[in-house]
Amino acid sequence: MTHRDPTYVEVTVEILHETEEAIKIFDYFSEEEHWIPLSQIEFITRDGHSNYATIHVAEWIAKKKGLI
């Protein structure tokens, strides 16, 4: 697996902050906050009524950040 051709995993998170290049999330699995580059996210499915979202994130960064 390379960073140029990632496998994606699904993670449910709370989005705390967003910039043009990254999102800051709270992950309930690791119970930590993390910045995730948007370049490593395949897509985001947002809950329209809260800050919760399901993100499809590159597996390598999910492992590195302790999200899985």
CHARMM internal coordinates of N, CA and C (Angstrom, degrees):
IC EDIT
DIST 1 N 1 CA 1.4579
DIST 1 CA 1 C 1.5187
ANGL 1 N 1 CA 1 C 108.80
DIST 1 C 2 N 1.3060
ANGL 1 CA 1 C 2 N 115.98
DIHE 1 N 1 CA 1 C 2 N 134.47
DIST 2 N 2 CA 1.4602
ANGL 1 C 2 N 2 CA 120.79
DIHE 1 CA 1 C 2 N 2 CA 176.41
DIST 2 CA 2 C 1.5147
ANGL 2 N 2 CA 2 C 109.06
DIHE 1 C 2 N 2 CA 2 C -116.77
DIST 2 C 3 N 1.3031
ANGL 2 CA 2 C 3 N 115.77
DIHE 2 N 2 CA 2 C 3 N 164.57
DIST 3 N 3 CA 1.4638
ANGL 2 C 3 N 3 CA 120.01
DIHE 2 CA 2 C 3 N 3 CA 177.89
DIST 3 CA 3 C 1.5230
ANGL 3 N 3 CA 3 C 111.24
DIHE 2 C 3 N 3 CA 3 C -71.03
DIST 3 C 4 N 1.3212
ANGL 3 CA 3 C 4 N 117.19
DIHE 3 N 3 CA 3 C 4 N -18.87
DIST 4 N 4 CA 1.4611
ANGL 3 C 4 N 4 CA 120.23
DIHE 3 CA 3 C 4 N 4 CA -179.93
DIST 4 CA 4 C 1.5217
ANGL 4 N 4 CA 4 C 112.39
DIHE 3 C 4 N 4 CA 4 C -81.59
DIST 4 C 5 N 1.3158
ANGL 4 CA 4 C 5 N 117.49
DIHE 4 N 4 CA 4 C 5 N -19.14
DIST 5 N 5 CA 1.4630
ANGL 4 C 5 N 5 CA 121.76
DIHE 4 CA 4 C 5 N 5 CA -178.01
DIST 5 CA 5 C 1.5299
ANGL 5 N 5 CA 5 C 108.66
DIHE 4 C 5 N 5 CA 5 C -134.04
DIST 5 C 6 N 1.3293
ANGL 5 CA 5 C 6 N 116.65
DIHE 5 N 5 CA 5 C 6 N 67.77
DIST 6 N 6 CA 1.4649
ANGL 5 C 6 N 6 CA 119.23
DIHE 5 CA 5 C 6 N 6 CA -171.39
DIST 6 CA 6 C 1.5190
ANGL 6 N 6 CA 6 C 114.01
DIHE 5 C 6 N 6 CA 6 C -77.99
DIST 6 C 7 N 1.3213
ANGL 6 CA 6 C 7 N 114.12
DIHE 6 N 6 CA 6 C 7 N 156.76
DIST 7 N 7 CA 1.4480
ANGL 6 C 7 N 7 CA 122.51
DIHE 6 CA 6 C 7 N 7 CA 166.47
DIST 7 CA 7 C 1.5211
ANGL 7 N 7 CA 7 C 105.63
DIHE 6 C 7 N 7 CA 7 C -93.34
DIST 7 C 8 N 1.3290
ANGL 7 CA 7 C 8 N 116.57
DIHE 7 N 7 CA 7 C 8 N 139.76
DIST 8 N 8 CA 1.4606
ANGL 7 C 8 N 8 CA 120.44
DIHE 7 CA 7 C 8 N 8 CA -177.99
DIST 8 CA 8 C 1.5241
ANGL 8 N 8 CA 8 C 110.85
DIHE 7 C 8 N 8 CA 8 C -105.57
DIST 8 C 9 N 1.3259
ANGL 8 CA 8 C 9 N 115.40
DIHE 8 N 8 CA 8 C 9 N 147.56
DIST 9 N 9 CA 1.4550
ANGL 8 C 9 N 9 CA 122.10
DIHE 8 CA 8 C 9 N 9 CA 175.32
DIST 9 CA 9 C 1.5259
ANGL 9 N 9 CA 9 C 108.56
DIHE 8 C 9 N 9 CA 9 C -125.07
DIST 9 C 10 N 1.3087
ANGL 9 CA 9 C 10 N 115.69
DIHE 9 N 9 CA 9 C 10 N 153.98
DIST 10 N 10 CA 1.4635
ANGL 9 C 10 N 10 CA 121.93
DIHE 9 CA 9 C 10 N 10 CA -178.82
DIST 10 CA 10 C 1.5220
ANGL 10 N 10 CA 10 C 109.64
DIHE 9 C 10 N 10 CA 10 C -95.72
DIST 10 C 11 N 1.3332
ANGL 10 CA 10 C 11 N 116.01
DIHE 10 N 10 CA 10 C 11 N 129.24
DIST 11 N 11 CA 1.4581
ANGL 10 C 11 N 11 CA 121.82
DIHE 10 CA 10 C 11 N 11 CA -179.56
DIST 11 CA 11 C 1.5270
ANGL 11 N 11 CA 11 C 108.16
DIHE 10 C 11 N 11 CA 11 C -134.70
DIST 11 C 12 N 1.3290
ANGL 11 CA 11 C 12 N 117.31
DIHE 11 N 11 CA 11 C 12 N 133.29
DIST 12 N 12 CA 1.4619
ANGL 11 C 12 N 12 CA 121.67
DIHE 11 CA 11 C 12 N 12 CA 175.41
DIST 12 CA 12 C 1.5187
ANGL 12 N 12 CA 12 C 108.11
DIHE 11 C 12 N 12 CA 12 C -94.89
DIST 12 C 13 N 1.3331
ANGL 12 CA 12 C 13 N 115.53
DIHE 12 N 12 CA 12 C 13 N 126.99
DIST 13 N 13 CA 1.4641
ANGL 12 C 13 N 13 CA 121.45
DIHE 12 CA 12 C 13 N 13 CA -173.37
DIST 13 CA 13 C 1.5275
ANGL 13 N 13 CA 13 C 109.83
DIHE 12 C 13 N 13 CA 13 C -140.11
DIST 13 C 14 N 1.3210
ANGL 13 CA 13 C 14 N 115.35
DIHE 13 N 13 CA 13 C 14 N 173.13
DIST 14 N 14 CA 1.4552
ANGL 13 C 14 N 14 CA 122.04
DIHE 13 CA 13 C 14 N 14 CA 169.10
DIST 14 CA 14 C 1.5208
ANGL 14 N 14 CA 14 C 106.95
DIHE 13 C 14 N 14 CA 14 C -110.20
DIST 14 C 15 N 1.3237
ANGL 14 CA 14 C 15 N 117.24
DIHE 14 N 14 CA 14 C 15 N 127.08
DIST 15 N 15 CA 1.4608
ANGL 14 C 15 N 15 CA 120.91
DIHE 14 CA 14 C 15 N 15 CA 179.10
DIST 15 CA 15 C 1.5224
ANGL 15 N 15 CA 15 C 108.49
DIHE 14 C 15 N 15 CA 15 C -85.19
DIST 15 C 16 N 1.3274
ANGL 15 CA 15 C 16 N 116.14
DIHE 15 N 15 CA 15 C 16 N 120.36
DIST 16 N 16 CA 1.4606
ANGL 15 C 16 N 16 CA 122.41
DIHE 15 CA 15 C 16 N 16 CA -177.22
DIST 16 CA 16 C 1.5212
ANGL 16 N 16 CA 16 C 112.65
DIHE 15 C 16 N 16 CA 16 C -95.97
DIST 16 C 17 N 1.3360
ANGL 16 CA 16 C 17 N 116.51
DIHE 16 N 16 CA 16 C 17 N -35.14
DIST 17 N 17 CA 1.4678
ANGL 16 C 17 N 17 CA 120.93
DIHE 16 CA 16 C 17 N 17 CA -176.62
DIST 17 CA 17 C 1.5197
ANGL 17 N 17 CA 17 C 108.51
DIHE 16 C 17 N 17 CA 17 C -157.86
DIST 17 C 18 N 1.3371
ANGL 17 CA 17 C 18 N 116.27
DIHE 17 N 17 CA 17 C 18 N 151.38
DIST 18 N 18 CA 1.4591
ANGL 17 C 18 N 18 CA 120.63
DIHE 17 CA 17 C 18 N 18 CA 178.85
DIST 18 CA 18 C 1.5162
ANGL 18 N 18 CA 18 C 110.25
DIHE 17 C 18 N 18 CA 18 C -135.37
DIST 18 C 19 N 1.3245
ANGL 18 CA 18 C 19 N 115.31
DIHE 18 N 18 CA 18 C 19 N 141.49
DIST 19 N 19 CA 1.4555
ANGL 18 C 19 N 19 CA 121.75
DIHE 18 CA 18 C 19 N 19 CA 170.65
DIST 19 CA 19 C 1.5226
ANGL 19 N 19 CA 19 C 106.82
DIHE 18 C 19 N 19 CA 19 C -125.05
DIST 19 C 20 N 1.3242
ANGL 19 CA 19 C 20 N 116.75
DIHE 19 N 19 CA 19 C 20 N -177.20
DIST 20 N 20 CA 1.4621
ANGL 19 C 20 N 20 CA 119.89
DIHE 19 CA 19 C 20 N 20 CA 178.24
DIST 20 CA 20 C 1.5186
ANGL 20 N 20 CA 20 C 111.91
DIHE 19 C 20 N 20 CA 20 C -69.20
DIST 20 C 21 N 1.3403
ANGL 20 CA 20 C 21 N 117.79
DIHE 20 N 20 CA 20 C 21 N -19.86
DIST 21 N 21 CA 1.4619
ANGL 20 C 21 N 21 CA 120.71
DIHE 20 CA 20 C 21 N 21 CA -174.18
DIST 21 CA 21 C 1.5207
ANGL 21 N 21 CA 21 C 115.27
DIHE 20 C 21 N 21 CA 21 C -115.51
DIST 21 C 22 N 1.3408
ANGL 21 CA 21 C 22 N 117.99
DIHE 21 N 21 CA 21 C 22 N -13.49
DIST 22 N 22 CA 1.4706
ANGL 21 C 22 N 22 CA 119.51
DIHE 21 CA 21 C 22 N 22 CA -175.05
DIST 22 CA 22 C 1.5165
ANGL 22 N 22 CA 22 C 110.94
DIHE 21 C 22 N 22 CA 22 C -157.46
DIST 22 C 23 N 1.3393
ANGL 22 CA 22 C 23 N 114.30
DIHE 22 N 22 CA 22 C 23 N 163.95
DIST 23 N 23 CA 1.4632
ANGL 22 C 23 N 23 CA 119.96
DIHE 22 CA 22 C 23 N 23 CA 170.65
DIST 23 CA 23 C 1.5284
ANGL 23 N 23 CA 23 C 107.88
DIHE 22 C 23 N 23 CA 23 C -122.76
DIST 23 C 24 N 1.3242
ANGL 23 CA 23 C 24 N 114.47
DIHE 23 N 23 CA 23 C 24 N 145.35
DIST 24 N 24 CA 1.4639
ANGL 23 C 24 N 24 CA 120.73
DIHE 23 CA 23 C 24 N 24 CA 173.53
DIST 24 CA 24 C 1.5158
ANGL 24 N 24 CA 24 C 106.20
DIHE 23 C 24 N 24 CA 24 C -100.55
DIST 24 C 25 N 1.3353
ANGL 24 CA 24 C 25 N 114.69
DIHE 24 N 24 CA 24 C 25 N 125.73
DIST 25 N 25 CA 1.4577
ANGL 24 C 25 N 25 CA 119.44
DIHE 24 CA 24 C 25 N 25 CA -175.17
DIST 25 CA 25 C 1.5254
ANGL 25 N 25 CA 25 C 110.58
DIHE 24 C 25 N 25 CA 25 C -122.45
DIST 25 C 26 N 1.3233
ANGL 25 CA 25 C 26 N 115.12
DIHE 25 N 25 CA 25 C 26 N 156.35
DIST 26 N 26 CA 1.4625
ANGL 25 C 26 N 26 CA 121.59
DIHE 25 CA 25 C 26 N 26 CA 166.12
DIST 26 CA 26 C 1.5087
ANGL 26 N 26 CA 26 C 105.67
DIHE 25 C 26 N 26 CA 26 C -108.59
DIST 26 C 27 N 1.3323
ANGL 26 CA 26 C 27 N 115.18
DIHE 26 N 26 CA 26 C 27 N 123.37
DIST 27 N 27 CA 1.4561
ANGL 26 C 27 N 27 CA 121.57
DIHE 26 CA 26 C 27 N 27 CA -179.21
DIST 27 CA 27 C 1.5217
ANGL 27 N 27 CA 27 C 108.96
DIHE 26 C 27 N 27 CA 27 C -103.45
DIST 27 C 28 N 1.3186
ANGL 27 CA 27 C 28 N 116.67
DIHE 27 N 27 CA 27 C 28 N 123.75
DIST 28 N 28 CA 1.4641
ANGL 27 C 28 N 28 CA 120.96
DIHE 27 CA 27 C 28 N 28 CA -177.89
DIST 28 CA 28 C 1.5200
ANGL 28 N 28 CA 28 C 112.69
DIHE 27 C 28 N 28 CA 28 C -76.37
DIST 28 C 29 N 1.3311
ANGL 28 CA 28 C 29 N 118.35
DIHE 28 N 28 CA 28 C 29 N -19.70
DIST 29 N 29 CA 1.4673
ANGL 28 C 29 N 29 CA 121.62
DIHE 28 CA 28 C 29 N 29 CA 177.26
DIST 29 CA 29 C 1.5256
ANGL 29 N 29 CA 29 C 109.96
DIHE 28 C 29 N 29 CA 29 C -71.29
DIST 29 C 30 N 1.3329
ANGL 29 CA 29 C 30 N 116.62
DIHE 29 N 29 CA 29 C 30 N -50.63
DIST 30 N 30 CA 1.4681
ANGL 29 C 30 N 30 CA 120.31
DIHE 29 CA 29 C 30 N 30 CA -179.55
DIST 30 CA 30 C 1.5325
ANGL 30 N 30 CA 30 C 112.14
DIHE 29 C 30 N 30 CA 30 C -88.81
DIST 30 C 31 N 1.3474
ANGL 30 CA 30 C 31 N 115.76
DIHE 30 N 30 CA 30 C 31 N -13.76
DIST 31 N 31 CA 1.4720
ANGL 30 C 31 N 31 CA 122.41
DIHE 30 CA 30 C 31 N 31 CA -176.30
DIST 31 CA 31 C 1.5326
ANGL 31 N 31 CA 31 C 111.23
DIHE 30 C 31 N 31 CA 31 C 57.42
DIST 31 C 32 N 1.3394
ANGL 31 CA 31 C 32 N 115.52
DIHE 31 N 31 CA 31 C 32 N 39.56
DIST 32 N 32 CA 1.4579
ANGL 31 C 32 N 32 CA 122.11
DIHE 31 CA 31 C 32 N 32 CA -179.60
DIST 32 CA 32 C 1.5258
ANGL 32 N 32 CA 32 C 110.36
DIHE 31 C 32 N 32 CA 32 C -135.50
DIST 32 C 33 N 1.3473
ANGL 32 CA 32 C 33 N 114.76
DIHE 32 N 32 CA 32 C 33 N 160.73
DIST 33 N 33 CA 1.4521
ANGL 32 C 33 N 33 CA 121.83
DIHE 32 CA 32 C 33 N 33 CA 172.83
DIST 33 CA 33 C 1.5219
ANGL 33 N 33 CA 33 C 108.56
DIHE 32 C 33 N 33 CA 33 C -94.77
DIST 33 C 34 N 1.3368
ANGL 33 CA 33 C 34 N 116.20
DIHE 33 N 33 CA 33 C 34 N 143.10
DIST 34 N 34 CA 1.4610
ANGL 33 C 34 N 34 CA 121.57
DIHE 33 CA 33 C 34 N 34 CA -179.48
DIST 34 CA 34 C 1.5198
ANGL 34 N 34 CA 34 C 109.26
DIHE 33 C 34 N 34 CA 34 C -143.82
DIST 34 C 35 N 1.3283
ANGL 34 CA 34 C 35 N 116.25
DIHE 34 N 34 CA 34 C 35 N 145.83
DIST 35 N 35 CA 1.4592
ANGL 34 C 35 N 35 CA 121.87
DIHE 34 CA 34 C 35 N 35 CA 167.36
DIST 35 CA 35 C 1.5264
ANGL 35 N 35 CA 35 C 107.20
DIHE 34 C 35 N 35 CA 35 C -92.19
DIST 35 C 36 N 1.3292
ANGL 35 CA 35 C 36 N 116.51
DIHE 35 N 35 CA 35 C 36 N 131.06
DIST 36 N 36 CA 1.4534
ANGL 35 C 36 N 36 CA 122.11
DIHE 35 CA 35 C 36 N 36 CA 178.12
DIST 36 CA 36 C 1.5398
ANGL 36 N 36 CA 36 C 107.84
DIHE 35 C 36 N 36 CA 36 C -122.02
DIST 36 C 37 N 1.3307
ANGL 36 CA 36 C 37 N 117.43
DIHE 36 N 36 CA 36 C 37 N 121.96
DIST 37 N 37 CA 1.4720
ANGL 36 C 37 N 37 CA 119.36
DIHE 36 CA 36 C 37 N 37 CA 177.31
DIST 37 CA 37 C 1.5296
ANGL 37 N 37 CA 37 C 110.78
DIHE 36 C 37 N 37 CA 37 C -63.60
DIST 37 C 38 N 1.3201
ANGL 37 CA 37 C 38 N 116.47
DIHE 37 N 37 CA 37 C 38 N 136.80
DIST 38 N 38 CA 1.4660
ANGL 37 C 38 N 38 CA 119.99
DIHE 37 CA 37 C 38 N 38 CA 178.46
DIST 38 CA 38 C 1.5258
ANGL 38 N 38 CA 38 C 111.27
DIHE 37 C 38 N 38 CA 38 C -61.40
DIST 38 C 39 N 1.3224
ANGL 38 CA 38 C 39 N 117.23
DIHE 38 N 38 CA 38 C 39 N -25.04
DIST 39 N 39 CA 1.4570
ANGL 38 C 39 N 39 CA 120.44
DIHE 38 CA 38 C 39 N 39 CA 178.52
DIST 39 CA 39 C 1.5335
ANGL 39 N 39 CA 39 C 112.16
DIHE 38 C 39 N 39 CA 39 C -65.99
DIST 39 C 40 N 1.3263
ANGL 39 CA 39 C 40 N 117.23
DIHE 39 N 39 CA 39 C 40 N -16.08
DIST 40 N 40 CA 1.4642
ANGL 39 C 40 N 40 CA 121.88
DIHE 39 CA 39 C 40 N 40 CA 179.91
DIST 40 CA 40 C 1.5274
ANGL 40 N 40 CA 40 C 112.46
DIHE 39 C 40 N 40 CA 40 C -103.42
DIST 40 C 41 N 1.3191
ANGL 40 CA 40 C 41 N 116.51
DIHE 40 N 40 CA 40 C 41 N 7.80
DIST 41 N 41 CA 1.4661
ANGL 40 C 41 N 41 CA 121.95
DIHE 40 CA 40 C 41 N 41 CA 179.34
DIST 41 CA 41 C 1.5170
ANGL 41 N 41 CA 41 C 109.09
DIHE 40 C 41 N 41 CA 41 C -112.82
DIST 41 C 42 N 1.3265
ANGL 41 CA 41 C 42 N 115.40
DIHE 41 N 41 CA 41 C 42 N 124.84
DIST 42 N 42 CA 1.4639
ANGL 41 C 42 N 42 CA 120.44
DIHE 41 CA 41 C 42 N 42 CA 179.61
DIST 42 CA 42 C 1.5292
ANGL 42 N 42 CA 42 C 110.32
DIHE 41 C 42 N 42 CA 42 C -74.13
DIST 42 C 43 N 1.3338
ANGL 42 CA 42 C 43 N 116.23
DIHE 42 N 42 CA 42 C 43 N -47.47
DIST 43 N 43 CA 1.4683
ANGL 42 C 43 N 43 CA 120.64
DIHE 42 CA 42 C 43 N 43 CA 173.81
DIST 43 CA 43 C 1.5197
ANGL 43 N 43 CA 43 C 110.45
DIHE 42 C 43 N 43 CA 43 C -162.82
DIST 43 C 44 N 1.3294
ANGL 43 CA 43 C 44 N 114.26
DIHE 43 N 43 CA 43 C 44 N 163.67
DIST 44 N 44 CA 1.4625
ANGL 43 C 44 N 44 CA 122.74
DIHE 43 CA 43 C 44 N 44 CA -179.13
DIST 44 CA 44 C 1.5223
ANGL 44 N 44 CA 44 C 107.65
DIHE 43 C 44 N 44 CA 44 C -125.12
DIST 44 C 45 N 1.3364
ANGL 44 CA 44 C 45 N 116.49
DIHE 44 N 44 CA 44 C 45 N 129.17
DIST 45 N 45 CA 1.4591
ANGL 44 C 45 N 45 CA 121.72
DIHE 44 CA 44 C 45 N 45 CA 173.47
DIST 45 CA 45 C 1.5180
ANGL 45 N 45 CA 45 C 106.66
DIHE 44 C 45 N 45 CA 45 C -110.62
DIST 45 C 46 N 1.3224
ANGL 45 CA 45 C 46 N 115.89
DIHE 45 N 45 CA 45 C 46 N 113.80
DIST 46 N 46 CA 1.4611
ANGL 45 C 46 N 46 CA 120.94
DIHE 45 CA 45 C 46 N 46 CA -174.68
DIST 46 CA 46 C 1.5287
ANGL 46 N 46 CA 46 C 111.74
DIHE 45 C 46 N 46 CA 46 C -96.10
DIST 46 C 47 N 1.3302
ANGL 46 CA 46 C 47 N 114.70
DIHE 46 N 46 CA 46 C 47 N 145.09
DIST 47 N 47 CA 1.4552
ANGL 46 C 47 N 47 CA 121.45
DIHE 46 CA 46 C 47 N 47 CA 169.80
DIST 47 CA 47 C 1.5250
ANGL 47 N 47 CA 47 C 105.54
DIHE 46 C 47 N 47 CA 47 C -81.20
DIST 47 C 48 N 1.2905
ANGL 47 CA 47 C 48 N 118.19
DIHE 47 N 47 CA 47 C 48 N 121.85
DIST 48 N 48 CA 1.4597
ANGL 47 C 48 N 48 CA 121.83
DIHE 47 CA 47 C 48 N 48 CA -175.78
DIST 48 CA 48 C 1.5123
ANGL 48 N 48 CA 48 C 115.39
DIHE 47 C 48 N 48 CA 48 C -66.67
DIST 48 C 49 N 1.3300
ANGL 48 CA 48 C 49 N 117.87
DIHE 48 N 48 CA 48 C 49 N -10.36
DIST 49 N 49 CA 1.4566
ANGL 48 C 49 N 49 CA 120.62
DIHE 48 CA 48 C 49 N 49 CA -174.57
DIST 49 CA 49 C 1.5170
ANGL 49 N 49 CA 49 C 113.88
DIHE 48 C 49 N 49 CA 49 C -112.26
DIST 49 C 50 N 1.3375
ANGL 49 CA 49 C 50 N 117.34
DIHE 49 N 49 CA 49 C 50 N 0.70
DIST 50 N 50 CA 1.4689
ANGL 49 C 50 N 50 CA 120.06
DIHE 49 CA 49 C 50 N 50 CA -177.94
DIST 50 CA 50 C 1.5252
ANGL 50 N 50 CA 50 C 109.08
DIHE 49 C 50 N 50 CA 50 C -154.82
DIST 50 C 51 N 1.3155
ANGL 50 CA 50 C 51 N 116.34
DIHE 50 N 50 CA 50 C 51 N -173.20
DIST 51 N 51 CA 1.4619
ANGL 50 C 51 N 51 CA 121.57
DIHE 50 CA 50 C 51 N 51 CA 177.02
DIST 51 CA 51 C 1.5258
ANGL 51 N 51 CA 51 C 112.01
DIHE 50 C 51 N 51 CA 51 C -91.24
DIST 51 C 52 N 1.3209
ANGL 51 CA 51 C 52 N 117.67
DIHE 51 N 51 CA 51 C 52 N 6.43
DIST 52 N 52 CA 1.4610
ANGL 51 C 52 N 52 CA 120.89
DIHE 51 CA 51 C 52 N 52 CA 179.88
DIST 52 CA 52 C 1.5207
ANGL 52 N 52 CA 52 C 109.99
DIHE 51 C 52 N 52 CA 52 C -76.12
DIST 52 C 53 N 1.3295
ANGL 52 CA 52 C 53 N 114.77
DIHE 52 N 52 CA 52 C 53 N 146.70
DIST 53 N 53 CA 1.4541
ANGL 52 C 53 N 53 CA 120.07
DIHE 52 CA 52 C 53 N 53 CA 179.45
DIST 53 CA 53 C 1.5238
ANGL 53 N 53 CA 53 C 109.18
DIHE 52 C 53 N 53 CA 53 C -154.04
DIST 53 C 54 N 1.3065
ANGL 53 CA 53 C 54 N 115.02
DIHE 53 N 53 CA 53 C 54 N 156.52
DIST 54 N 54 CA 1.4562
ANGL 53 C 54 N 54 CA 121.48
DIHE 53 CA 53 C 54 N 54 CA 170.43
DIST 54 CA 54 C 1.5148
ANGL 54 N 54 CA 54 C 105.89
DIHE 53 C 54 N 54 CA 54 C -107.08
DIST 54 C 55 N 1.3307
ANGL 54 CA 54 C 55 N 115.93
DIHE 54 N 54 CA 54 C 55 N 125.56
DIST 55 N 55 CA 1.4580
ANGL 54 C 55 N 55 CA 119.92
DIHE 54 CA 54 C 55 N 55 CA 179.26
DIST 55 CA 55 C 1.5175
ANGL 55 N 55 CA 55 C 109.63
DIHE 54 C 55 N 55 CA 55 C -115.35
DIST 55 C 56 N 1.3129
ANGL 55 CA 55 C 56 N 115.54
DIHE 55 N 55 CA 55 C 56 N 144.65
DIST 56 N 56 CA 1.4641
ANGL 55 C 56 N 56 CA 121.94
DIHE 55 CA 55 C 56 N 56 CA 171.28
DIST 56 CA 56 C 1.5161
ANGL 56 N 56 CA 56 C 104.93
DIHE 55 C 56 N 56 CA 56 C -103.23
DIST 56 C 57 N 1.3207
ANGL 56 CA 56 C 57 N 115.23
DIHE 56 N 56 CA 56 C 57 N 106.32
DIST 57 N 57 CA 1.4598
ANGL 56 C 57 N 57 CA 122.59
DIHE 56 CA 56 C 57 N 57 CA -172.61
DIST 57 CA 57 C 1.5202
ANGL 57 N 57 CA 57 C 109.54
DIHE 56 C 57 N 57 CA 57 C -116.40
DIST 57 C 58 N 1.3342
ANGL 57 CA 57 C 58 N 115.91
DIHE 57 N 57 CA 57 C 58 N 149.96
DIST 58 N 58 CA 1.4617
ANGL 57 C 58 N 58 CA 120.66
DIHE 57 CA 57 C 58 N 58 CA 178.91
DIST 58 CA 58 C 1.5314
ANGL 58 N 58 CA 58 C 109.33
DIHE 57 C 58 N 58 CA 58 C -56.13
DIST 58 C 59 N 1.3253
ANGL 58 CA 58 C 59 N 115.57
DIHE 58 N 58 CA 58 C 59 N 132.21
DIST 59 N 59 CA 1.4636
ANGL 58 C 59 N 59 CA 120.98
DIHE 58 CA 58 C 59 N 59 CA -175.81
DIST 59 CA 59 C 1.5251
ANGL 59 N 59 CA 59 C 112.35
DIHE 58 C 59 N 59 CA 59 C -57.87
DIST 59 C 60 N 1.3249
ANGL 59 CA 59 C 60 N 117.95
DIHE 59 N 59 CA 59 C 60 N -38.82
DIST 60 N 60 CA 1.4688
ANGL 59 C 60 N 60 CA 120.50
DIHE 59 CA 59 C 60 N 60 CA -176.87
DIST 60 CA 60 C 1.5214
ANGL 60 N 60 CA 60 C 111.45
DIHE 59 C 60 N 60 CA 60 C -62.12
DIST 60 C 61 N 1.3399
ANGL 60 CA 60 C 61 N 117.37
DIHE 60 N 60 CA 60 C 61 N -40.37
DIST 61 N 61 CA 1.4685
ANGL 60 C 61 N 61 CA 119.19
DIHE 60 CA 60 C 61 N 61 CA -179.05
DIST 61 CA 61 C 1.5315
ANGL 61 N 61 CA 61 C 110.11
DIHE 60 C 61 N 61 CA 61 C -77.27
DIST 61 C 62 N 1.3365
ANGL 61 CA 61 C 62 N 117.11
DIHE 61 N 61 CA 61 C 62 N -32.35
DIST 62 N 62 CA 1.4646
ANGL 61 C 62 N 62 CA 119.70
DIHE 61 CA 61 C 62 N 62 CA 176.10
DIST 62 CA 62 C 1.5203
ANGL 62 N 62 CA 62 C 110.39
DIHE 61 C 62 N 62 CA 62 C -61.34
DIST 62 C 63 N 1.3274
ANGL 62 CA 62 C 63 N 117.37
DIHE 62 N 62 CA 62 C 63 N -41.58
DIST 63 N 63 CA 1.4624
ANGL 62 C 63 N 63 CA 121.25
DIHE 62 CA 62 C 63 N 63 CA 177.35
DIST 63 CA 63 C 1.5308
ANGL 63 N 63 CA 63 C 110.50
DIHE 62 C 63 N 63 CA 63 C -67.16
DIST 63 C 64 N 1.3173
ANGL 63 CA 63 C 64 N 116.88
DIHE 63 N 63 CA 63 C 64 N -44.78
DIST 64 N 64 CA 1.4677
ANGL 63 C 64 N 64 CA 121.44
DIHE 63 CA 63 C 64 N 64 CA -178.43
DIST 64 CA 64 C 1.5273
ANGL 64 N 64 CA 64 C 111.56
DIHE 63 C 64 N 64 CA 64 C -60.27
DIST 64 C 65 N 1.3355
ANGL 64 CA 64 C 65 N 116.82
DIHE 64 N 64 CA 64 C 65 N -38.38
DIST 65 N 65 CA 1.4696
ANGL 64 C 65 N 65 CA 121.59
DIHE 64 CA 64 C 65 N 65 CA -178.05
DIST 65 CA 65 C 1.5254
ANGL 65 N 65 CA 65 C 112.90
DIHE 64 C 65 N 65 CA 65 C -87.53
DIST 65 C 66 N 1.3380
ANGL 65 CA 65 C 66 N 117.25
DIHE 65 N 65 CA 65 C 66 N -3.22
DIST 66 N 66 CA 1.4606
ANGL 65 C 66 N 66 CA 120.46
DIHE 65 CA 65 C 66 N 66 CA 179.84
DIST 66 CA 66 C 1.5059
ANGL 66 N 66 CA 66 C 114.26
DIHE 65 C 66 N 66 CA 66 C 77.42
DIST 66 C 67 N 1.3330
ANGL 66 CA 66 C 67 N 117.28
DIHE 66 N 66 CA 66 C 67 N 23.15
DIST 67 N 67 CA 1.4534
ANGL 66 C 67 N 67 CA 120.70
DIHE 66 CA 66 C 67 N 67 CA -179.77
DIST 67 CA 67 C 1.5147
ANGL 67 N 67 CA 67 C 112.77
DIHE 66 C 67 N 67 CA 67 C -79.46
DIST 67 C 68 N 1.3391
ANGL 67 CA 67 C 68 N 116.48
DIHE 67 N 67 CA 67 C 68 N -19.64
DIST 68 N 68 CA 1.4609
ANGL 67 C 68 N 68 CA 120.94
DIHE 67 CA 67 C 68 N 68 CA 178.27
DIST 68 CA 68 C 1.5299
ANGL 68 N 68 CA 68 C 108.89
DIHE 67 C 68 N 68 CA 68 C -133.98
END
COOR INIT
IC SEED 1 N 1 CA 1 C
IC BUILD
